[in-house]
Amino acid sequence: MRPNLVQNKLKDHKYQNTKEVFDDFMLIVSNCKTYNTDVNNLVRKMSIQLEDTVRKAWEKKASELASMGKLFKTFSTFLIYYVMRRELIFK
């Protein structure tokens, strides 16, 4: 699962309920931690911070997760930048 897919699904109203959004987000976080195992890795650190933010919103029973779209957009933009930068550095 990629952040831009969640963003598109939110925009296109593809989710049946907020639990589906939460589950997709947790899958993204899990993937970030799986593929970025170094505790000092910036992607890993950001994913953990975003996980904390989303978990807090979920725990507060946030009924409207549309505002979380901004987080997904920011995170996906960061990932694109990070991957492009990494590819340029390691070429």
RAURKA-V284482 format. One line per field, one symbol per residue. ss: DSSP state (H for helix, E for strand, L for the rest). psi: psi as a letter, one per 40 degrees, with the letter a starting at -180 (. if undefined). burial: I if it has 24 or more other C-alpha atoms within 12 Angstrom, else O. A space follows every 50 residues. Layout:
ss: ???
psi: ???
burial: ???
This chain:
ss: LLHHHHHHHHHLLLLLLHHHHHHHHHHHHHHHHHHLLLLLLHHHHHHHHH HHHHHHHHHLLLLLLHHHHHHHHHHHHHHHHHHHHHHHHLL
psi: hidddddddddefehdidddddddddddddddddegdheehddddddddd dddddddddefhdheddeddddddddddddddddddddde.
burial: OIIIOIIOIIOOOOOOOIOOIIOIIIOIIOOIIOOOOOOOOOIIOIIIOI IOOIIOOOOOOOOOIIOIIOIIIOIIOOIOOOOOOOOOOOO
